[in-house]
Each structure stands twice: as structure tokens, then as C-alpha cells.
Amino acid sequence: MQYERFEGRWFLKSNWHLVKSGQSDQMKGVPVPLQEEPPAPEDCVISLPPPDALLAHDGGAFDSSSSARVNGGASSGQGELDTGNALSAALYRMLVSRKSRRKYSKEPLSLEELSYLLWAIEGVKENKGKFSFRTTPSGGARHPLDVYVFAHKIKNLNVGLYRYLPVEHQLVLERQGDDSEALDEALNGQFWDAACIVMWAAVPYRSEWRYGKAADKLVALDAGHSCQNLYLACEALGLGTCAIGAYDQEKLDAYLGLDGEDMFALYAAPVGRLQSGLELIPPRLFMGYVNRPFAYHISEEGFCNDHRYGKTCFSRKLQHHCWAIPFHQNRRRPRRNYGFLCAGHKIRPCFQ
């Protein structure tokens, strides 16, 4: 069946050659533009509460592993409120810690983790037959994206290129074998020895069928929705990712076996487990109780079992150190507590 193609599809492609062929204003030395348009002197400006204001409680702190309040928690009548705030706190922590991460360990991901990531970025919550409601919004529920994943280091999954089937929540093997060098070339050297590479392919006609020439903008917006979900899902699992828009369009299309017209590469992101090492968590991360940076050590496996301040702890036969920092758990209380973070697959605040 013949259908109309629209010229606007070109702007969805990488077009990175255009950047290299000309001089941007930055290259010409033009001053950097402002991050925002400043208000006029006569404008009324209203200061907002800090973003973590909803998370501050007078009854105690939250344990991130459950919705229960600790150190002075309320009765069971507060259950729904506690659960809601625990979820808000978890999302707040993920948003604050979200960043592009390009350094990964050699440790593979589990198939369960890959399943979680793929469902988060394009998973079907309710199938209506001709359309579906998914974990990401899409104009008219058209979902004009196909998701591919190159499985490089995934337990119980052969190395190769797969396509995600969101309706069935299955993977279909497109090509088996390690051709990561070709993929790295298509990504302009941004493979970074990741455990897997998630790639989005645009299928514009799914949206053009309904919206015609206005569809291309919606396709671009959908890709942003989906990739942000990948970022948050990675933060939840203690993984790292980095969105890539600077790829070689022709080479990535060829790698994925796409025609470059009706289907073409749109976005990519490597995913891997974070390298062991010390990182800083931004101030005011945990519900307004902490007013200084926290340090945490990312261990290779699991959580520590010994929560004594300054003591070496053991995690599944792996010895490492917990970084303990004294702080006031609740500013309204005079007593002093110690807290530290020891993270393997996720960030977990510990109070004692």
C-alpha cells in the first residue's frame, strides 16, 4: 500500500555532518545565551518552596527500603500518607541523582534488569487492540518508535542485536554475534564497553497516519519521553546511561537493517553497571534532613551488613568501607545520629 511521505522527516535524523560543515556561533566567539529570560523590573516574582519541602516531616525520617517511617513514626492511620511521601522521596532522589554516566564496570546485567529497563521505556500497561497505553506518553497513543537493544553483557542472553516487542513483552533476535566494533563506529566511538546499547528507531507513518505533516514533532517528543524513562529506571537500579544524538545516521541505519526512509535510527543510549568508586550525593538529597554532601561507596555486590560507624563491613564476601558522616537526623531534635550510605545496586540511606 502506498502512503504519503512528508519532507519533515529529515529533521528527525542525526544530520551531524551539518555541524561539522559550518561554524556555530560558539565557534565564532558569540557570547553564550542566557539560561532563561530574566523578568522585567516591573514583573511580580514569587519565590517557590524548595522542591523537597513536601518531603520534610516532623515525625521522623524514611527508610528507603519501605514506606514505613522510623524514629518516631505515626500510627497506621498515616499509612497512605507515608506511602505517598515515600514514593515522592524515592522519585526526588532519582531526579536529583540523575545524570549522564559514561563509565561502566565489566559486570554484566541480569536479564531481569534488561526486562525492567525495556518495560520502563516502552512497556504496555493496557492493550486496546488497535492502540495501547504504555509507560510513556505518545500523541494519539500512536507510539511511533521501535526499540532495539544490542546485548553485549547480559546474563542468560546471547550476544547480538534484538528488537523489543512491547505488546508481548518479548525480544526477537535480529542478528546473533558480537559486532560491537561496527556499532561503536556508527555511534562515533560512544559504545564505552557498555553492557547493552538501547536504540530507538522512528517509524513516522504510525503518527503521520493520523496527524499528517504535524507528526514529526510528536515523534521527536516521544523519543524524549522514552529516554527520560530509561534514565530514571537506570537510577532506580543503580545503573548508568547516557543519551546519544551524535551518531552516524547512515551507518546506524545500516547496522539496524533499516531503510533510512520509512524506518531510521533516532536515538541511542548505552547502559552499564557503575564502576566501583566514591561519588558525592548532592546536598539536601534526603528529604531536607541532610544539609551537607554525602559520600557513598559503590560496592561490587549487595549491601553491607554491619552498620557500625567507622567499621569495615562485609558484603557477600567482598570487603569494603562504609563512609559514615555525622548529621542531625531531625533539626528539631538535639540528639545526634550517624548515617551512611553503602550502595551496590541502589542507593540506600542507613540510620542508626
C-alpha positions as MATLAB code, in Angstrom:
seq = 'MQYERFEGRWFLKSNWHLVKSGQSDQMKGVPVPLQEEPPAPEDCVISLPPPDALLAHDGGAFDSSSSARVNGGASSGQGELDTGNALSAALYRMLVSRKSRRKYSKEPLSLEELSYLLWAIEGVKENKGKFSFRTTPSGGARHPLDVYVFAHKIKNLNVGLYRYLPVEHQLVLERQGDDSEALDEALNGQFWDAACIVMWAAVPYRSEWRYGKAADKLVALDAGHSCQNLYLACEALGLGTCAIGAYDQEKLDAYLGLDGEDMFALYAAPVGRLQSGLELIPPRLFMGYVNRPFAYHISEEGFCNDHRYGKTCFSRKLQHHCWAIPFHQNRRRPRRNYGFLCAGHKIRPCFQ';
ca = [
       0.000    0.000    0.000;
       1.319    3.416   -0.980;
       1.202    6.247    1.505;
       2.458    9.790    1.533;
       5.908   10.588    2.933;
       6.490   14.027    4.373;
       9.634   16.106    3.951;
       9.750   16.942    7.654;
      11.257   13.546    8.447;
      14.749   14.851    7.685;
      14.960   16.876   10.894;
      14.472   13.698   12.968;
      17.780   12.348   11.668;
      21.196   12.938   13.164;
      22.443   15.331   10.425;
      25.722   15.583   12.345;
      27.584   16.385    9.126;
      25.877   19.779    9.128;
      27.539   20.610   12.456;
      30.976   19.757   11.096;
      30.497   21.572    7.790;
      29.784   25.024    9.223;
      30.700   27.345   12.063;
      28.362   27.751   15.005;
      28.056   31.000   16.916;
      30.074   29.377   19.715;
      32.937   28.769   17.279;
      32.689   32.390   16.170;
      33.048   33.593   19.753;
      29.496   34.890   20.153;
      28.593   35.212   23.880;
      26.672   32.284   25.328;
      22.897   32.902   25.557;
      21.229   33.247   28.953;
      19.780   30.117   30.568;
      16.424   31.872   30.925;
      14.751   35.119   30.002;
      15.058   37.434   33.021;
      11.859   39.028   34.327;
      11.209   42.672   33.659;
      11.768   45.060   36.601;
       8.037   45.638   36.895;
       7.156   41.910   36.908;
       5.848   40.238   40.062;
       8.246   37.444   41.061;
       7.097   34.776   43.536;
       9.560   32.572   45.401;
       8.578   28.898   45.498;
       9.140   26.494   48.386;
      12.194   24.239   47.929;
      11.397   21.169   45.790;
      11.865   18.843   48.764;
       9.500   20.809   51.017;
       6.766   18.179   50.669;
       9.167   15.525   51.888;
      10.068   17.162   55.203;
       8.283   15.542   58.143;
       8.155   16.358   61.774;
       7.705   12.717   62.718;
      10.988   11.255   61.552;
      12.935   10.039   58.576;
      12.096    7.487   55.938;
      13.756    4.198   55.320;
      14.053    3.984   51.529;
      13.587    0.220   51.566;
       9.978    0.539   52.740;
       7.198    3.053   53.173;
       7.366    2.871   56.966;
       8.515    5.845   58.985;
      11.253    5.304   61.532;
      12.361    7.143   64.646;
       9.012    8.455   65.780;
       6.732    7.259   63.005;
       2.986    7.818   63.155;
       0.280    5.241   63.662;
      -1.136    3.019   60.932;
      -3.698    5.699   60.117;
      -0.876    7.537   58.433;
      -0.186    4.591   56.122;
      -1.406    6.133   52.901;
       0.341    9.421   53.631;
       3.551    7.598   54.490;
       3.426    5.538   51.303;
       2.783    8.592   49.158;
       5.656   10.504   50.689;
       7.971    7.510   50.445;
       7.249    7.338   46.720;
       7.768   11.085   46.381;
      11.051   10.816   48.243;
      12.216    7.966   46.009;
      11.396    9.928   42.858;
      13.053   13.031   44.284;
      16.241   11.112   44.973;
      16.280    9.685   41.457;
      15.735   13.096   39.881;
      18.473   14.709   41.958;
      20.976   11.952   41.233;
      20.049   11.600   37.542;
      22.985   12.377   35.291;
      24.635   11.108   32.141;
      27.149    8.396   33.040;
      29.728    7.122   30.561;
      31.960    4.844   32.663;
      30.781    1.303   33.315;
      32.164   -1.773   35.003;
      32.672   -5.078   33.239;
      29.921   -6.683   35.320;
      27.001   -7.915   33.201;
      23.370   -7.006   33.703;
      20.799   -9.633   34.526;
      18.032  -10.482   32.092;
      15.570   -9.288   34.743;
      17.226   -5.857   34.788;
      17.072   -5.601   30.992;
      13.411   -6.613   31.109;
      12.708   -3.847   33.639;
      14.507   -1.224   31.528;
      12.698   -2.142   28.306;
       9.318   -2.154   30.031;
      10.090    1.234   31.583;
      10.864    2.878   28.246;
       8.107    1.408   26.070;
       6.157   -1.162   28.092;
       2.470   -1.786   27.522;
       0.190   -1.275   30.505;
      -3.104   -1.817   28.703;
      -3.563   -3.209   25.192;
      -6.658   -1.923   23.403;
      -6.105   -3.857   20.196;
      -5.519   -1.051   17.678;
      -3.577    1.005   20.204;
      -2.134    0.638   23.681;
      -1.446    2.649   26.814;
       2.208    2.446   27.754;
       4.672    3.623   30.366;
       5.475    6.670   28.205;
       3.027    9.201   26.734;
       2.551    9.433   22.968;
       0.479   11.745   20.815;
      -2.739    9.894   19.992;
      -1.258    6.740   21.551;
       0.480    6.114   18.215;
       3.897    5.216   19.685;
       5.955    5.690   16.501;
       9.141    4.134   17.934;
      10.690    0.688   17.704;
      13.264   -0.191   20.351;
      16.370   -2.214   19.556;
      18.946   -3.434   22.021;
      22.425   -4.752   21.398;
      23.006   -7.239   24.193;
      26.721   -7.177   24.929;
      26.953   -8.401   28.521;
      23.546   -9.726   29.605;
      23.342  -12.880   31.689;
      21.444  -15.758   30.033;
      21.173  -13.888   26.730;
      23.358  -14.498   23.691;
      25.353  -11.558   22.386;
      23.522   -9.982   19.485;
      21.016   -7.447   18.218;
      17.421   -7.751   19.405;
      14.180   -5.883   18.782;
      11.755   -5.321   21.641;
       8.130   -6.361   21.153;
       6.276   -4.216   23.711;
       2.832   -5.744   23.231;
       4.093   -9.254   24.009;
       6.989   -8.049   26.216;
       9.394  -10.225   24.267;
      12.683   -9.907   22.390;
      13.093  -11.053   18.810;
      16.636  -11.905   17.720;
      17.599   -9.848   14.691;
      21.227  -10.927   14.446;
      23.467  -13.021   16.687;
      27.144  -12.302   17.276;
      29.462   -9.610   18.595;
      29.695   -6.800   16.056;
      30.255   -4.138   18.711;
      33.105   -2.592   16.696;
      30.712   -1.742   13.869;
      28.211   -0.371   16.368;
      30.910    1.713   18.058;
      31.798    3.192   14.676;
      28.148    4.002   13.973;
      27.937    5.686   17.400;
      31.037    7.771   16.687;
      33.087    5.962   19.328;
      30.481    6.177   22.081;
      29.971    2.470   22.792;
      32.023    2.757   26.026;
      32.096   -1.006   26.581;
      28.510   -0.895   27.834;
      26.541   -3.935   28.928;
      23.951   -3.082   26.294;
      23.036   -0.335   23.849;
      19.408    0.761   23.626;
      18.467    2.266   20.256;
      15.237    3.889   19.157;
      14.104    3.730   15.540;
      11.499    6.130   14.199;
       8.519    4.682   12.332;
       6.990    8.048   11.316;
       3.954    6.726    9.466;
       2.375    5.460   12.680;
       1.910    9.113   13.650;
       1.607   10.510   10.104;
      -1.393    8.239    9.551;
      -3.322   10.429   11.980;
      -1.518   13.771   12.097;
      -0.011   14.158    8.642;
       2.625   16.875    8.408;
       2.347   17.642   12.128;
       3.519   14.145   13.090;
       7.281   14.625   13.009;
       7.363   16.885   16.041;
       5.378   14.303   18.003;
       7.863   11.582   17.046;
      10.714   13.678   18.472;
       8.788   14.367   21.670;
       8.057   10.668   22.139;
      11.751    9.840   21.932;
      12.450   12.318   24.731;
       9.737   10.805   26.919;
      11.095    7.301   26.403;
      14.746    8.152   27.037;
      13.975   10.033   30.247;
      12.210    6.920   31.494;
      15.389    4.989   30.729;
      17.413    7.454   32.810;
      15.086    7.106   35.802;
      14.892    3.330   35.512;
      18.698    3.180   35.470;
      18.883    5.376   38.562;
      16.415    3.073   40.317;
      18.609    0.044   39.559;
      21.935    1.723   40.287;
      22.916    1.653   36.599;
      24.249    4.348   34.318;
      23.233    5.597   30.881;
      23.926    8.489   28.533;
      21.684    9.666   25.695;
      23.401    9.892   22.290;
      22.213   12.122   19.469;
      25.585   12.465   17.711;
      25.689    9.235   15.715;
      26.328    8.456   12.041;
      22.860    8.221   10.537;
      23.699    6.058    7.527;
      25.913    3.671    9.480;
      23.450    3.215   12.327;
      20.569    2.705    9.902;
      22.634    0.051    8.126;
      23.594   -1.584   11.414;
      19.939   -1.882   12.425;
      18.916   -3.036    8.936;
      16.619   -0.045    8.355;
      15.829    1.557    5.008;
      16.504    5.095    6.212;
      13.184    6.361    4.843;
      10.222    4.637    6.437;
      12.292    3.467    9.399;
      15.501    5.082   10.613;
      17.628    5.421   13.746;
      16.585    8.270   16.019;
      18.285    7.939   19.405;
      20.695    5.693   21.292;
      21.889    5.157   24.855;
      24.498    2.793   26.320;
      23.647    1.167   29.657;
      26.006   -0.397   32.167;
      26.663   -1.035   35.808;
      28.575    1.757   37.521;
      32.239    1.325   38.282;
      33.224    0.883   41.915;
      34.339    4.132   43.455;
      33.445    7.129   45.558;
      30.807    9.596   44.413;
      29.181   12.599   46.040;
      25.460   12.874   46.565;
      24.231   16.466   46.268;
      23.289   18.386   49.444;
      19.700   18.287   50.705;
      19.185   14.987   48.931;
      17.382   13.112   51.669;
      14.129   14.919   52.448;
      15.739   18.058   53.787;
      17.411   16.305   56.754;
      20.938   16.430   55.378;
      22.470   19.829   54.762;
      25.900   18.714   53.537;
      27.191   16.411   50.782;
      27.124   12.695   51.471;
      29.760   10.283   50.293;
      28.912    6.741   49.410;
      30.924    3.806   48.194;
      29.598    1.719   45.347;
      30.444   -1.872   46.113;
      30.558   -4.651   43.582;
      27.879   -6.710   45.298;
      24.917   -6.096   47.540;
      24.661   -4.085   50.743;
      26.783   -4.124   53.851;
      25.549   -5.967   56.929;
      27.459   -4.040   59.575;
      26.136   -0.540   60.299;
      28.615    0.490   62.982;
      30.198    3.856   62.438;
      33.740    3.707   61.095;
      33.881   -0.080   60.893;
      34.775   -2.078   57.844;
      31.797   -4.061   56.644;
      31.477   -7.153   54.536;
      29.093   -7.698   51.641;
      28.804  -11.190   50.220;
      32.459  -11.947   50.938;
      33.569   -8.595   49.483;
      35.326   -6.272   51.908;
      34.870   -2.546   51.530;
      34.456    0.547   53.665;
      31.282    2.406   54.560;
      31.656    6.153   54.549;
      29.980    7.500   57.657;
      29.153   11.169   58.117;
      27.571   12.566   61.294;
      24.479   14.677   60.867;
      21.342   15.723   62.721;
      18.619   13.382   61.621;
      15.945   15.879   62.554;
      16.835   19.501   63.122;
      14.138   19.815   65.797;
      15.826   17.202   67.965;
      19.083   17.737   69.836;
      20.306   14.167   69.737;
      22.960   13.317   67.182;
      22.748   10.358   64.836;
      25.149    8.899   62.333;
      24.154    7.912   58.846;
      25.992    6.409   55.954;
      25.308    5.018   52.536;
      26.642    1.749   51.234;
      25.335    1.002   47.757;
      25.574   -1.948   45.436;
      22.662   -1.978   43.058;
      20.899    1.038   44.521;
      21.343    3.921   46.933;
      20.162    3.122   50.444;
      20.282    5.535   53.372;
      21.014    3.918   56.714;
      20.090    5.485   60.065;
      21.200    4.239   63.467;
];
